[in-house]
Amino acid sequence: MRSIPTHPLDNKLLSALPRAQYNLLAPHLATASLLSGTVLFEPGDEVGHVYFPHSGMLSLLAVMRDGKGIETATVGREGAVGAMAGLRPYKSFVRVVVQMPTHVSKIASQRFRTVVATSDQLRNLCIEINEVLLSQARVIAACNALHSVEARFCRWVLQSADRANSDTVALTQDFLGEMLGVRRTSVTAVAKVLHNKGVIDYSRGVIHILDHHKLEQMSCECYQALLDQSAMLQSILT
C-alpha cells in the first residue's frame, strides 16, 4: 500500500486547477489529519471550512429526526466538501462524517469566499461540485430503492477500496448497515455469501477483496455511474 499523501496537489481538483487559480488558494490552505468517526458538520451547522481530501473518504448523510442517517454521497481525493460556502455563508443540509482516516487541505470559508470572488473559474467550480454531489444523491437514492442489498454492499465496498487505495478496508457490519439503511443481520448475510463465493474475506471489521473483478460484476451499475460523475469535475477543469 502506498503511503498516505499529504500535499494539497494530491487532491485531484486542486491539481487540475490552472496554476494561476491554484496560486490564489495555496497561501490559505492548511493540512490536517482527520480520524475515522470525526463529524465535520451536522445539519444546520454553518460551514466554517471547505475540505479537499488528499486521501480517505468523507460521507454525507441525510439525518432523520431520531438521529439516524443514511449516506447520500461520498467524497474522496477527487472532490471537496463545503464548496458552496465559497459563494455565500452556507449552512449544511447533511451530516459529514470521516469514514476512514483522512488527510485534507482545508481553507476557512470566509477566506475562500474572498478568493472565489476574484475568479469566475473558482466560482463555477463551486457550483459544479455541488451539482456532482446532488447527482450522487440522486443515484444513491435510486440505488437504495431499486437494487438488492448484495449489489449495494458490493458497490460500497468498491467505493471504499478506491478511496483507501487498497483491497483491504476497515468496515464494521454496524457501520455498513447504517450507510446502506439496512439491518446488521442483512449485512452479515451478504458478507457470508460473498465470502463463500471467494469474493471477499471478512474478519473483525476488516474486509479484504479477493476477487475485484467478480465484486464489480456483482455490484450494480451505480458504481460506474458514480465514478463517471466524479470524473466530470476534472474534465471541467482541463
N, C-alpha and C positions, 0 to 999 in steps of 0.2 A: 504493500500500500504506500502511495506517495505521501510525503509529509504534508501537513495542512498548510495551505498558502496563507500568507499574512500581508500581502501587498495589495493596495487598492485595485491595481490593474488586473488582479485575479478575478475581479467581478467583471463579467462579460459586457455589461452595459458601460461601465466606466472605461474599459479597454477599447470599446468600439467608438467612443466619442472622438470627434476630431480633436486634435491636440489643443487647439485654442479653447475649446469648450471645457475640456478636462482641466486645463490650467486655471480656469475660473473657479473650479470646485476644490482643486487639490490643497490649497493652503488651509482650507477649513475642515478637511476630513480628519477624523480621529479613528484609530483602530481599536477594537475591543474584542475580547473573547467572551462568549455567552454560554452559560451552562444549560444543559438539557433541562427543560421544565420551566425556564425563566419566562414570565409573562411580560411582554413589552407593552401591550395596550390591552385595555378592556373596552367593551362598547361604551361610548360616551366620553372616553378619555380624549383630551386634546393631544394630538400627535406632536411630541416635543422634539423628536429626531427622525430623520429619514435614514433607513438602514440599507446598505448594499452588501449582501453576504459575499464573502470570499470562498466559503465552504459551508458544509452543513445545510440545514433546512429550517425554514420558518413556516408554521402552519397558520392559516387564517380560519377561524371557527365562527360560525353563527351560533349565538348563545341563546338558550331558551330561558324562560322565567325561573326554572328550578336550578339554573346554573350550568346545566349540561350543554355541551357543544357538539357540533358536527362539522367536520372540515369542509370548507368551500373552496380553498385554493392552497397551493404551496409555493414557496419562493426559495430558490437556491441562488447559486452564483450567476445565474442568467438574468436576475431581475433585481427588484428593490421593493421595499415596503415603506409606505407612508409618503409616497411621492406627491400626492395631491396637496400636501402641505406646502409644496413649492408655489402653489397658485393662490392660496389664502389660508388663514388659520383653519385647521381642519380637525374635526373630531372623528375618531374611529367608529365604524359601524360593526366591527368584529373584534374578537379576542385574537391577539397574535402571540403565539407560543413558540419557543425554541424547542424543536423536536429532536435535535441531536446537537452535540457540541458544535458551535458555530463561531467562525471568525467573521467580523464585519468591519466595514468602514461606515462611520455614521457622521452626520452633519446636523447641527441644530436647525430646526425648522425655520426659525426667523432668519438665520443666515442664508439658508437655502433659498428662501423667497427673494432675498436681496439679489442673489446671484442669478436666479431664474429670470428676474425682471429685466436683466440686461441681455437675454439671449432667447430669441424665438425658438431655436432648436431645443434648448432645455425645456422651455415651456411646452412645446409639442410633445417632448418625451414624457413629461409628467402625465399628460393626457393619455398617451399610448400605453404607458404602464398600467394605468387604471383600467383601460379598455381590456387589456390582456387578463387582468385579474377578474374582471366581470365575465369575460368569456370562459375562463376556467370555472368560475362558479356555475355557469350555465351547463357546461359539460359534466361537471361532477354531480349537479342536481339530476340531470338526465340519467347519468350512470347509476346513481343510487336508486332511482325509480325503476329502471328497466333491466339492469344487469344482475346476475347472480352474485351472491356473496363471494363465491370462489373466484369469479372473474375480477371483482373489485379488489379482493385480497391480493391477487397477483399484480394488478395494476399498481397498488400502493407499495408493495414490496419492491417492484421495479423502480418506481419513482424514488424511493428511499435509497436504493442501491446506487442510482445515478448520482444523487446528491452526496452520498458518502464516498463516492468513487471507489467502491468496494463491493464484493459479493457477500460480505458479512455485515449485517446491520443489527443493532440492538432495538428490538421491538417487542414489548410485552403484549400478551393477549388482551389484557385490560385496556391498554392504550390503543391497540388496533381496533378493538370493539368500539371505543369511543369515536375514533376517527371515521369509522365506517358506519356508525349508527346502528350497530347490531349487538346482540348479547355475546358475552365472553364465550359461552358454550358453542356458538356458531363459529367463532374464530378457531376454537380448539378443534372442531370437527374438520374445518377446511385445512388447517395446518397438518392434521393427521393424514388426510387424503393426499396432500402434496408430498408429504414425507414418504408415504407408502409407494407413491409413483416415482420416487427418486428425484423429485424436482427441488426440494429443499431439505435441509436438516434443521431441526428446531430443538433448542435445549436452553432452559434457564433464561428465557427472554432474549436469546440471540438466534437470528435466522441466518443460515448460510445457504446461498443459492448454489445448487449442484448442477442444474441444467438451465442456463439462462435462456436458451432458445425455446425450450419447452415452456418455460414460465411465460415468455412472451406469447406463445401460441395459446396458452390457457387464459391470458388476460383478454379484456375487451378492447375494442378499437379506441377507447378513450385514452389509453396510454400514448398511442401515437398522436392522437389529436392534441393532447396536452403538450407533447414535445414540439409539435408544429407551431402551436401558439406561442410558446416560449421563444422559438427561433425567429418569430416575426419581429421581435424587438430589435434583435441585432441587424436584421435586414433593413429596418427603417434607418439605421444609423450609417449603413455602408452604401 
